[in-house]
Amino acid sequence: MRDSADGMRRVGPGYHRPQGKISFSKTEVLHITAAIVVLSAAFSIIMRNSHLDSDPTTNLLLIIGMSFILVICSFLFHEFGHKFIAQRYNAWSEFRAYPAGLAIAIVFSLMGFLFAAPGAVYIRGNIDKETYGKISLAGPAVNFIISAVAIAIAFSLTPGTLAYVIFQMLAYLNAFLGLFNLIPILPFDGSKIVAWSIPVYLAVAAIGAVEFAIVWFYLF
């Protein structure tokens, strides 16, 4: 899977402080729903040739279900990590989808792989460098936590089973997405984390690298 940097944006003042509360606007819910539907469709297209069951109808339902789980537990939770931490710091924070990026996801999925720029979390507020670094760290941190849990569960399952495949993919996608977003150049999360704390960046990157190596060498 290839994914764009989550591209969290910081814009100027002139906003209503949520006072640390987690909230969603109707506009944001629509953008999140659109991103989930399109990304799930892209994953489904990529996995359309998977032989999960001899019954084509059941096979299609399994593929759609797996795609939905993968998108929710990798892309969406990553974005929620940014959003919820930003709101905890009393900043306005909402996700906005990129229509062109979602269209690209569908086009590339028809070619057999995923390259997506689904959208970004935008924040408004007087956020200092340390706070901005912590908000940026939240997304990859969520991915690495999910990957660690998925790795542990996958090792307890029988290879080749449906459950194993699901947790195998969850471990891989989250490890990859977290590492990809740690690239230390703008607009990736890594650039903001490095600007805040290089030791934190190196520690988190090391965790992600170890997880990815475990998945690559022991779960595939």
C-alpha positions in Angstrom: 0.0 0.0 0.0 1.2 3.5 -0.7 -0.4 6.4 1.0 0.3 10.2 0.9 1.4 12.0 4.0 -1.6 12.8 6.1 -0.7 16.5 5.4 -2.1 17.9 8.7 -2.4 21.6 8.1 -2.2 24.4 10.6 -4.0 27.7 9.7 -4.4 30.9 11.5 -6.5 32.2 14.4 -10.2 33.2 14.3 -11.9 30.0 15.4 -14.2 28.7 18.2 -12.3 26.8 20.9 -13.8 23.4 21.6 -12.3 23.5 25.1 -10.8 20.1 24.9 -14.0 18.3 23.8 -14.1 15.8 21.0 -16.6 16.9 18.4 -17.5 16.4 14.8 -19.3 18.8 12.5 -21.8 17.6 9.9 -19.4 18.7 7.1 -16.6 16.6 8.7 -18.7 13.5 9.0 -19.6 13.8 5.3 -15.9 14.1 4.4 -14.9 11.1 6.6 -17.7 9.0 5.1 -16.7 9.8 1.6 -13.1 9.0 2.3 -14.0 5.7 3.9 -16.3 4.6 1.1 -13.9 5.5 -1.6 -10.9 3.9 0.1 -12.8 0.8 0.9 -13.9 0.6 -2.7 -10.2 0.9 -3.8 -9.1 -1.8 -1.5 -12.0 -4.0 -2.7 -10.9 -3.6 -6.3 -7.4 -4.5 -5.5 -8.4 -7.7 -3.7 -11.2 -8.6 -6.2 -9.1 -11.6 -7.3 -8.6 -13.0 -3.8 -9.9 -16.5 -3.5 -11.4 -16.3 0.0 -14.3 -18.5 -0.8 -15.6 -20.6 -3.7 -18.9 -18.7 -3.7 -18.4 -15.5 -5.7 -21.1 -13.7 -3.7 -19.6 -14.6 -0.4 -16.2 -13.8 -1.7 -17.3 -10.3 -2.7 -18.8 -9.7 0.7 -15.7 -10.9 2.5 -13.5 -8.6 0.4 -15.8 -5.6 1.1 -15.8 -6.4 4.8 -12.0 -6.8 4.9 -11.5 -3.6 3.0 -13.8 -1.7 5.4 -11.9 -3.1 8.5 -8.5 -2.2 7.0 -9.5 1.4 6.1 -11.1 2.0 9.5 -8.2 0.5 11.5 -5.4 2.2 9.5 -6.4 5.4 7.7 -9.3 6.6 9.9 -7.7 5.8 13.3 -4.5 7.6 12.1 -6.5 10.7 11.3 -8.5 10.5 14.6 -5.2 10.4 16.5 -4.3 13.8 15.1 -7.8 15.1 15.6 -8.4 14.0 19.1 -5.0 15.2 20.5 -5.4 18.6 18.8 -8.8 19.0 20.4 -7.4 18.0 23.7 -5.1 21.0 23.3 -8.2 23.2 22.7 -7.6 23.6 19.0 -10.2 23.4 16.2 -9.5 20.2 14.3 -11.4 18.6 11.5 -10.8 16.2 8.6 -11.3 17.3 5.0 -11.2 14.9 2.1 -9.3 15.6 -1.1 -11.7 14.8 -4.1 -8.8 14.5 -6.5 -6.8 12.3 -4.1 -9.8 9.9 -3.7 -10.3 9.8 -7.5 -6.6 8.9 -7.8 -7.1 6.0 -5.4 -9.7 4.5 -7.6 -7.7 4.9 -10.8 -4.6 3.3 -9.3 -6.6 0.5 -7.7 -7.7 -0.5 -11.2 -4.0 -0.8 -12.0 -3.6 -3.2 -9.1 -2.1 -1.1 -6.4 -3.1 1.7 -4.0 -1.7 5.2 -4.1 -4.0 7.6 -2.2 -4.1 11.1 -0.9 -7.5 10.8 0.9 -7.4 14.0 2.9 -5.9 15.7 5.9 -6.7 16.9 9.4 -6.7 20.7 9.6 -6.2 22.5 12.8 -6.6 26.1 13.9 -5.2 27.6 17.0 -2.1 29.1 18.7 -0.2 25.8 18.7 3.5 25.9 19.7 6.2 23.7 18.2 6.1 21.1 21.0 2.3 20.8 20.9 2.3 20.6 17.1 4.9 17.9 17.3 2.8 15.9 19.7 -0.3 16.3 17.5 1.8 15.1 14.5 3.1 12.1 16.5 -0.4 10.9 17.4 -1.2 9.6 14.0 1.8 7.3 13.5 1.7 6.3 17.2 -1.9 5.0 16.7 -0.7 3.0 13.7 2.2 1.5 15.6 -0.1 0.5 18.5 -2.6 -1.2 16.2 0.3 -2.9 14.4 1.7 -4.2 17.6 -1.6 -5.6 18.7 -2.3 -7.1 15.3 1.2 -8.8 15.3 0.6 -10.4 18.7 -2.8 -11.7 17.6 -1.5 -13.0 14.2 1.2 -15.0 16.0 -1.5 -16.8 17.9 -3.5 -17.7 14.8 -3.1 -20.4 12.2 -1.4 -19.1 9.0 -3.7 -19.1 6.0 -6.9 -18.7 7.8 -9.2 -15.7 7.2 -8.5 -14.3 10.7 -4.8 -14.6 10.2 -4.9 -12.7 6.8 -6.9 -9.9 8.4 -4.5 -9.4 11.3 -1.5 -9.9 8.9 -2.8 -7.1 6.7 -3.6 -4.8 9.7 -0.1 -5.3 11.1 1.5 -4.5 7.7 -0.7 -1.6 6.7 -0.3 0.2 10.0 3.4 -0.4 10.3 3.8 0.9 6.7 1.5 3.9 7.1 3.1 4.9 10.3 6.6 4.7 8.9 5.6 6.4 5.7 4.2 9.4 7.6 7.5 9.6 9.6 9.4 10.8 6.5 11.2 13.9 8.0 10.3 16.4 5.2 7.2 18.5 4.7 4.3 17.8 4.6 4.8 14.5 6.4 4.3 14.1 10.1 7.9 13.3 10.6 9.0 16.8 9.8 7.0 18.3 12.6 8.1 15.7 15.1 11.8 16.3 14.2 11.3 20.0 14.6 10.0 19.3 18.2 12.3 16.5 19.3 14.8 14.4 17.4 15.2 11.8 20.2 11.4 11.2 20.2 11.5 10.9 16.4 14.3 8.4 16.4 12.6 6.3 19.2 9.3 6.2 17.4 10.9 5.5 14.0 12.9 2.6 15.6 9.7 1.1 17.0 8.0 1.3 13.6 11.0 -0.2 11.8 11.1 -3.1 14.2 7.4 -3.8 13.7 7.7 -3.6 9.9 10.6 -6.0 9.9 8.7 -8.5 12.1 5.7 -8.3 9.8 7.8 -8.7 6.7 10.0 -11.5 7.8 7.7 -13.5 10.1 4.1 -12.9 9.0 4.5 -13.2 5.2 
